[in-house]
């Protein structure tokens, strides 16, 4: 089906007629002459007739070109048949910590030490691919929280934005867990209540932002948003010192009590990921969430068509310009130039 975005532009279609009526026509000021050799000039009558037909043809092209320009200005569009969007699934925001501590290499990936963020990208990327029918969104946070991708069915874009996330693109020396939750609430509060889910992954403690994690969790609970929290990072490691190697806990700063409290208050669950396998199991559990019914939505693909009449109008304008050139005079001038012979004294 074709529809016009700006149909009111059609009122300009008769504009050339009004301009033509308002313009004063030049009068015929030539004096009448008696031509005794009229028969000799009668041969010019056929030429005048051809010129009149040519002018009518050019006028027709000009009118057609104008009408096509008006048609193009109305923004014609082809509206396709309605496409039913998925009616099941969840509105799922993912908040991922990209603070400086996520650079710690205490988890194995492919048999080699990798940063926590690299492991998260590997596991969460697979999770995103599997969430067919869900609206997914991505929040990145460190000292501040930013929306990297709003809720969308475009899982490929969300996955790409996740892979492109780098430590340092946000102030990395702090962690604003409360702000990340608050931003997730802002995106989810208008969605159907039974489908609002926030998955928050961090390896530290809240030490920045304007809202505390517990306050943000209370707000999420009032809005009916379930929060699943994930604490990532190994619990044992070896550090070199002046007195030799010693055992350390790389996740000593992880605030598990707060993350557990937020998850319990919102009807979610807290998970602990000490390695890649545990993180995969966590997202497998989240993957088993039962889909819920949502309001049916339809999408009608739209294809803009304005460039077709615009292109034809430009082609007609070029044709008019070509036809109005004095080709006969140009060819005659070329013939005169070719017949001219340079003279000289012999």
PLY file of the C-alpha trace (Angstrom):
ply
format ascii 1.0
element vertex 346
property float x
property float y
property float z
element edge 345
property int vertex1
property int vertex2
end_header
0.00 0.00 0.00
1.26 3.47 -0.91
0.66 6.40 1.40
1.93 9.99 1.50
3.71 11.42 4.51
2.87 15.04 3.55
-0.26 14.88 1.35
-0.94 18.60 1.86
1.89 19.35 -0.58
-0.50 18.45 -3.41
-2.10 21.91 -3.02
0.93 23.33 -4.81
0.25 21.29 -7.96
-1.78 24.06 -9.74
0.74 26.77 -8.80
2.14 27.16 -12.36
-1.41 27.81 -13.67
-1.92 30.66 -11.20
1.48 32.13 -12.03
0.69 31.93 -15.74
-2.66 33.74 -15.22
-1.11 36.47 -13.09
1.74 37.21 -15.48
0.98 39.91 -18.07
1.24 38.72 -21.61
3.28 40.84 -24.00
1.10 42.50 -26.65
1.67 42.31 -30.38
3.15 45.67 -31.39
4.07 44.77 -34.95
2.39 46.93 -37.59
0.30 45.24 -40.24
2.15 45.02 -43.55
0.95 44.35 -47.02
3.11 41.66 -48.50
2.65 41.39 -52.28
4.94 38.36 -52.42
2.98 36.39 -49.84
3.16 33.23 -51.91
6.96 33.24 -51.52
6.62 33.38 -47.72
3.93 30.76 -47.45
6.66 28.14 -47.22
7.52 29.43 -43.77
4.08 28.40 -42.49
5.09 24.76 -42.09
8.15 25.78 -40.09
5.99 27.89 -37.78
3.63 24.95 -37.27
6.53 22.70 -36.27
7.77 25.33 -33.83
4.31 25.57 -32.23
4.12 21.77 -31.82
7.61 21.77 -30.33
6.60 24.44 -27.81
3.51 22.48 -26.79
5.67 19.37 -26.32
8.12 21.31 -24.11
5.25 22.77 -22.10
3.86 19.27 -21.53
7.27 18.05 -20.32
7.58 21.05 -18.00
4.12 20.41 -16.46
4.89 16.72 -16.02
8.23 17.54 -14.40
6.53 19.93 -11.95
3.88 17.38 -11.02
6.59 14.78 -10.38
8.46 17.22 -8.12
5.26 17.84 -6.15
4.71 14.08 -5.91
8.25 13.60 -4.62
7.76 16.34 -2.01
4.74 14.51 -0.56
7.13 11.77 0.61
5.39 8.71 -0.90
6.03 5.49 1.01
5.32 1.84 0.42
3.83 0.33 3.59
4.25 -3.43 3.73
1.98 -6.01 5.30
1.92 -6.10 9.13
4.58 -8.33 10.70
3.73 -9.86 14.05
6.46 -9.29 16.63
7.12 -11.90 19.30
4.40 -11.85 21.97
6.39 -13.80 24.54
9.64 -12.99 26.21
11.06 -10.58 28.73
12.31 -7.04 28.92
15.80 -7.75 30.15
18.39 -5.11 31.00
21.99 -6.20 31.59
24.24 -4.01 33.72
27.93 -4.86 33.36
30.73 -3.49 35.53
33.67 -2.12 33.48
35.60 -0.52 36.35
39.36 -0.93 36.60
39.11 -4.02 38.82
37.51 -5.93 35.92
40.99 -5.93 34.40
42.21 -8.48 36.95
43.42 -11.69 35.28
42.27 -14.29 37.77
39.99 -16.41 35.55
40.95 -18.90 32.85
39.59 -18.55 29.31
40.61 -21.14 26.76
43.37 -22.45 29.05
44.95 -19.03 29.48
44.59 -16.26 32.03
42.13 -13.60 30.90
40.64 -10.46 32.36
37.29 -10.70 34.10
35.76 -8.51 31.40
36.98 -10.80 28.62
35.34 -13.78 30.32
32.12 -11.82 30.81
32.03 -10.88 27.12
32.50 -14.52 26.13
29.73 -15.90 28.35
27.22 -13.03 28.16
27.64 -12.83 24.38
26.41 -16.43 24.07
23.58 -15.63 26.47
22.47 -12.70 24.30
22.38 -14.90 21.19
20.06 -17.37 22.89
17.50 -14.83 24.12
15.27 -14.99 21.04
12.04 -13.09 21.62
13.38 -10.94 24.47
13.96 -7.23 24.41
17.53 -6.74 25.59
19.30 -3.64 26.81
22.84 -2.95 27.99
24.10 -0.66 30.76
27.81 -0.15 31.37
28.97 1.32 34.65
32.11 2.27 36.51
32.24 5.62 38.34
29.03 6.42 36.43
26.36 4.41 34.65
25.54 4.82 30.97
22.96 3.27 28.67
24.89 1.56 25.90
21.79 0.03 24.28
18.13 0.66 25.14
15.64 -2.21 25.13
15.56 -3.68 21.64
14.88 -6.88 19.71
18.16 -6.30 17.84
20.28 -8.84 19.72
23.14 -8.56 17.22
23.63 -4.88 18.00
23.53 -5.49 21.76
26.12 -8.23 21.38
28.36 -5.99 19.26
28.17 -3.14 21.79
29.05 -5.57 24.57
32.13 -6.83 22.70
33.22 -3.24 22.00
33.07 -2.25 25.68
36.50 -1.38 27.03
37.79 -0.57 30.46
38.59 3.13 30.58
35.77 4.48 28.40
34.11 5.49 31.70
35.96 6.79 34.76
37.33 3.45 35.93
38.53 4.04 39.49
35.13 3.69 41.15
31.95 1.60 40.96
28.43 3.08 40.94
26.25 0.03 41.50
23.32 2.07 42.79
23.30 4.35 39.73
23.37 1.31 37.42
20.32 -0.16 39.16
18.54 3.20 39.05
19.19 3.51 35.31
17.86 -0.01 34.79
14.70 0.91 36.71
14.23 3.95 34.46
14.24 1.74 31.35
12.06 -1.04 32.77
9.39 0.79 34.75
7.17 1.40 31.69
7.27 -2.20 30.50
4.75 -4.93 31.48
5.24 -5.60 35.17
5.63 -9.36 34.93
8.51 -9.12 32.44
10.87 -6.62 34.07
14.28 -8.15 34.74
17.66 -6.62 35.52
20.83 -8.73 35.58
23.66 -6.90 37.33
27.25 -8.18 37.22
30.03 -6.64 39.29
33.24 -7.56 41.07
33.39 -4.81 43.67
31.64 -2.58 46.15
29.63 0.56 45.56
31.86 3.58 46.16
30.48 6.18 43.75
27.22 7.54 42.40
24.29 9.48 43.79
22.12 6.53 44.87
23.08 3.74 47.23
22.54 0.17 45.99
20.00 -0.61 48.74
17.95 2.51 47.95
17.99 1.63 44.26
16.98 -1.93 45.14
14.01 -0.65 47.15
12.92 1.46 44.18
13.20 -1.57 41.89
11.13 -3.65 44.32
8.36 -1.00 44.31
8.35 -1.04 40.50
8.09 -4.83 40.37
11.55 -5.31 38.82
13.38 -8.54 39.63
17.13 -8.14 39.98
19.55 -11.02 39.56
22.98 -10.07 40.90
26.23 -11.79 39.97
29.50 -11.40 41.80
32.49 -12.32 39.64
36.09 -13.00 40.56
38.29 -15.79 41.92
38.52 -16.33 45.68
42.12 -17.44 45.82
45.30 -16.32 44.16
49.01 -15.90 44.69
50.76 -12.55 45.01
54.51 -11.89 45.05
55.97 -9.82 47.89
59.32 -9.11 49.55
58.75 -12.15 51.74
57.94 -14.43 48.82
54.62 -15.59 47.35
51.54 -15.36 49.53
47.91 -16.32 49.16
45.45 -13.50 48.53
41.73 -13.17 47.87
41.29 -11.24 44.57
37.62 -10.72 45.40
38.12 -9.25 48.86
36.29 -6.06 47.83
33.19 -7.86 46.55
30.16 -6.76 48.60
28.22 -10.04 48.60
25.93 -9.00 51.46
24.58 -6.01 49.57
24.19 -7.94 46.32
22.34 -10.71 48.13
20.05 -8.23 49.89
19.14 -6.50 46.60
18.35 -9.80 44.90
16.21 -11.07 47.79
14.25 -7.81 48.17
13.32 -7.78 44.47
12.44 -11.45 44.12
15.63 -12.33 42.26
18.68 -14.33 43.24
22.37 -13.76 43.95
24.95 -15.87 42.12
28.69 -16.24 42.68
30.95 -16.80 39.66
34.50 -17.78 40.60
35.43 -19.08 37.15
34.11 -19.30 33.62
32.23 -22.57 34.19
30.31 -21.12 37.12
29.45 -18.04 35.10
28.15 -20.23 32.26
25.99 -22.21 34.69
24.56 -19.00 36.11
23.50 -17.76 32.70
22.10 -21.20 31.88
19.88 -20.89 34.95
18.81 -17.40 33.88
18.18 -18.81 30.41
15.52 -21.11 31.85
13.31 -18.25 32.97
9.77 -18.93 31.77
8.62 -16.51 29.06
5.60 -14.38 29.92
2.85 -13.07 27.71
3.14 -9.50 26.53
0.85 -7.25 24.55
0.83 -8.25 20.90
2.70 -5.79 18.71
2.92 -5.46 14.95
5.46 -3.84 12.69
4.86 -2.63 9.14
8.02 -2.25 7.03
8.25 1.12 5.29
10.08 1.85 2.04
10.56 5.44 0.91
9.72 6.07 -2.78
10.34 9.81 -3.19
13.54 9.34 -5.18
11.71 7.71 -8.12
9.55 10.72 -9.12
12.42 13.03 -8.21
14.78 11.19 -10.54
12.28 11.24 -13.42
11.63 14.97 -12.86
15.36 15.71 -13.03
15.67 13.63 -16.21
12.77 15.54 -17.82
14.33 18.85 -16.81
17.57 17.82 -18.48
15.64 16.79 -21.61
13.86 20.17 -21.73
17.17 21.97 -21.42
18.65 19.89 -24.24
15.65 20.49 -26.53
15.77 24.27 -25.99
19.35 24.54 -27.20
19.66 26.13 -30.71
21.01 22.98 -32.31
20.35 24.26 -35.88
22.46 27.36 -35.35
25.21 25.31 -33.72
25.33 22.85 -36.63
25.25 25.72 -39.16
28.15 27.39 -37.42
30.12 24.15 -37.57
29.38 23.83 -41.31
30.47 27.41 -41.97
33.70 26.80 -40.08
34.44 23.66 -42.07
33.81 25.42 -45.40
36.03 28.39 -44.60
39.39 28.15 -46.37
42.25 30.29 -45.05
43.51 32.62 -47.78
47.07 33.54 -48.54
49.36 35.17 -51.11
51.02 32.78 -53.46
0 1
1 2
2 3
3 4
4 5
5 6
6 7
7 8
8 9
9 10
10 11
11 12
12 13
13 14
14 15
15 16
16 17
17 18
18 19
19 20
20 21
21 22
22 23
23 24
24 25
25 26
26 27
27 28
28 29
29 30
30 31
31 32
32 33
33 34
34 35
35 36
36 37
37 38
38 39
39 40
40 41
41 42
42 43
43 44
44 45
45 46
46 47
47 48
48 49
49 50
50 51
51 52
52 53
53 54
54 55
55 56
56 57
57 58
58 59
59 60
60 61
61 62
62 63
63 64
64 65
65 66
66 67
67 68
68 69
69 70
70 71
71 72
72 73
73 74
74 75
75 76
76 77
77 78
78 79
79 80
80 81
81 82
82 83
83 84
84 85
85 86
86 87
87 88
88 89
89 90
90 91
91 92
92 93
93 94
94 95
95 96
96 97
97 98
98 99
99 100
100 101
101 102
102 103
103 104
104 105
105 106
106 107
107 108
108 109
109 110
110 111
111 112
112 113
113 114
114 115
115 116
116 117
117 118
118 119
119 120
120 121
121 122
122 123
123 124
124 125
125 126
126 127
127 128
128 129
129 130
130 131
131 132
132 133
133 134
134 135
135 136
136 137
137 138
138 139
139 140
140 141
141 142
142 143
143 144
144 145
145 146
146 147
147 148
148 149
149 150
150 151
151 152
152 153
153 154
154 155
155 156
156 157
157 158
158 159
159 160
160 161
161 162
162 163
163 164
164 165
165 166
166 167
167 168
168 169
169 170
170 171
171 172
172 173
173 174
174 175
175 176
176 177
177 178
178 179
179 180
180 181
181 182
182 183
183 184
184 185
185 186
186 187
187 188
188 189
189 190
190 191
191 192
192 193
193 194
194 195
195 196
196 197
197 198
198 199
199 200
200 201
201 202
202 203
203 204
204 205
205 206
206 207
207 208
208 209
209 210
210 211
211 212
212 213
213 214
214 215
215 216
216 217
217 218
218 219
219 220
220 221
221 222
222 223
223 224
224 225
225 226
226 227
227 228
228 229
229 230
230 231
231 232
232 233
233 234
234 235
235 236
236 237
237 238
238 239
239 240
240 241
241 242
242 243
243 244
244 245
245 246
246 247
247 248
248 249
249 250
250 251
251 252
252 253
253 254
254 255
255 256
256 257
257 258
258 259
259 260
260 261
261 262
262 263
263 264
264 265
265 266
266 267
267 268
268 269
269 270
270 271
271 272
272 273
273 274
274 275
275 276
276 277
277 278
278 279
279 280
280 281
281 282
282 283
283 284
284 285
285 286
286 287
287 288
288 289
289 290
290 291
291 292
292 293
293 294
294 295
295 296
296 297
297 298
298 299
299 300
300 301
301 302
302 303
303 304
304 305
305 306
306 307
307 308
308 309
309 310
310 311
311 312
312 313
313 314
314 315
315 316
316 317
317 318
318 319
319 320
320 321
321 322
322 323
323 324
324 325
325 326
326 327
327 328
328 329
329 330
330 331
331 332
332 333
333 334
334 335
335 336
336 337
337 338
338 339
339 340
340 341
341 342
342 343
343 344
344 345
